[in-house]
Amino acid sequence: MNWFKKLRGGALVSLGYMLSPLSWWNDLFFNLPIALIFGYGASWINSSWFVPGTVIGYWLSNVVGIVMMQFGAGEILSREENRNLKRDLLLGLGGATLYTLVVAALVYLKVLKVPDFLMV
């Protein structure tokens, strides 16, 4: 079963990479559509929640990607069966939060331009 564990870990790393902030070129195909769907869902509750919902959806997709990569790498590299789930989740949450704060600061400082359709 060791090969199955490594195959499962490789799949998690691959999918997580597509969602993670490490693959900035995939944001257009994966993270942004997920974020826009999340923002659209939030705008059903309150019409002014589209942009905050989009930011939260983008952040969550990055968190999921980082955590998937961590779990996949753990499956591939770790020889021990007991892993620290809390530590892995906190590292993923912290990394994705830091990335989102950097992107938000770049948008705020007008280094990055926000598309017109996101401006409400």
C-alpha positions as CSV (number, residue, x, y, z in Angstrom):
1,M,0.0,0.0,0.0
2,N,3.0,2.3,0.2
3,W,2.7,3.1,-3.6
4,F,-1.0,4.1,-3.1
5,K,0.0,6.5,-0.3
6,K,2.6,8.1,-2.5
7,L,0.2,8.3,-5.5
8,R,-2.4,9.9,-3.3
9,G,0.2,12.3,-1.9
10,G,1.3,13.2,-5.4
11,A,-2.3,13.9,-6.5
12,L,-2.8,16.2,-3.4
13,V,0.4,18.1,-4.2
14,S,-0.6,18.5,-7.8
15,L,-4.1,19.8,-7.1
16,G,-2.9,21.9,-4.2
17,Y,-0.3,23.5,-6.4
18,M,-3.0,24.5,-8.8
19,L,-4.9,26.3,-6.0
20,S,-1.9,27.6,-4.1
21,P,-0.3,31.1,-4.4
22,L,2.8,29.4,-5.8
23,S,1.1,29.0,-9.1
24,W,0.2,32.6,-9.8
25,W,-0.4,31.9,-13.5
26,N,-3.2,29.5,-12.5
27,D,-5.1,32.1,-10.6
28,L,-7.0,33.0,-13.8
29,F,-8.2,29.5,-14.3
30,F,-8.7,28.2,-10.7
31,N,-8.6,30.7,-7.9
32,L,-10.3,33.7,-9.5
33,P,-13.4,31.7,-10.7
34,I,-13.7,30.1,-7.3
35,A,-13.4,33.5,-5.6
36,L,-16.0,35.1,-8.0
37,I,-18.4,32.3,-7.4
38,F,-17.9,32.7,-3.6
39,G,-18.4,36.5,-4.0
40,Y,-21.5,36.0,-6.1
41,G,-22.9,33.6,-3.4
42,A,-22.2,36.2,-0.7
43,S,-23.9,38.9,-2.8
44,W,-27.1,36.9,-2.6
45,I,-27.1,37.5,1.1
46,N,-26.2,41.2,0.8
47,S,-25.5,43.0,-2.5
48,S,-22.6,44.9,-1.0
49,W,-20.8,41.7,0.0
50,F,-19.6,40.8,-3.5
51,V,-16.0,42.2,-3.2
52,P,-15.4,41.1,0.4
53,G,-16.8,37.7,-0.5
54,T,-14.5,37.5,-3.5
55,V,-11.5,38.3,-1.3
56,I,-12.5,35.7,1.2
57,G,-13.1,33.1,-1.5
58,Y,-9.7,33.9,-3.0
59,W,-8.1,33.5,0.4
60,L,-9.9,30.3,1.1
61,S,-8.9,28.8,-2.2
62,N,-5.2,29.6,-1.4
63,V,-5.6,28.1,2.1
64,V,-7.0,24.9,0.6
65,G,-4.2,24.7,-1.9
66,I,-1.5,25.2,0.7
67,V,-3.0,22.7,3.0
68,M,-3.4,20.1,0.2
69,M,0.2,20.6,-0.7
70,Q,1.3,20.1,2.9
71,F,-0.8,16.9,3.3
72,G,0.4,15.6,0.0
73,A,4.0,16.2,0.8
74,G,3.5,14.6,4.1
75,E,2.1,11.5,2.5
76,I,5.0,11.3,0.1
77,L,7.9,12.2,2.4
78,S,6.8,11.2,5.9
79,R,7.6,7.8,7.3
80,E,5.7,8.3,10.5
81,E,2.0,7.7,10.7
82,N,1.2,10.3,13.4
83,R,1.2,13.8,12.0
84,N,0.4,17.1,13.7
85,L,-2.8,18.1,12.0
86,K,-3.2,21.3,14.0
87,R,0.3,22.5,13.1
88,D,-0.2,21.7,9.4
89,L,-3.5,23.7,9.3
90,L,-2.0,26.7,11.2
91,L,1.0,26.8,8.8
92,G,-1.4,26.7,5.8
93,L,-3.6,29.3,7.2
94,G,-0.7,31.6,8.1
95,G,1.0,31.3,4.7
96,A,-2.2,31.9,2.7
97,T,-3.1,34.9,5.0
98,L,0.3,36.4,4.5
99,Y,0.0,36.0,0.7
100,T,-3.5,37.6,0.7
101,L,-2.3,40.5,2.8
102,V,0.6,41.2,0.4
103,V,-1.8,41.1,-2.6
104,A,-4.3,43.4,-0.8
105,A,-1.5,45.8,0.1
106,L,-0.3,45.9,-3.6
107,V,-3.9,46.6,-4.7
108,Y,-4.3,49.3,-2.0
109,L,-1.0,50.9,-3.1
110,K,-2.1,50.7,-6.7
111,V,0.8,48.5,-7.7
112,L,-1.8,46.0,-9.0
113,K,-4.8,47.2,-10.9
114,V,-8.2,45.7,-10.0
115,P,-10.4,44.9,-13.1
116,D,-13.3,47.3,-13.5
117,F,-16.0,44.6,-13.1
118,L,-14.8,44.0,-9.5
119,M,-15.2,47.7,-8.6
120,V,-18.6,48.1,-7.0
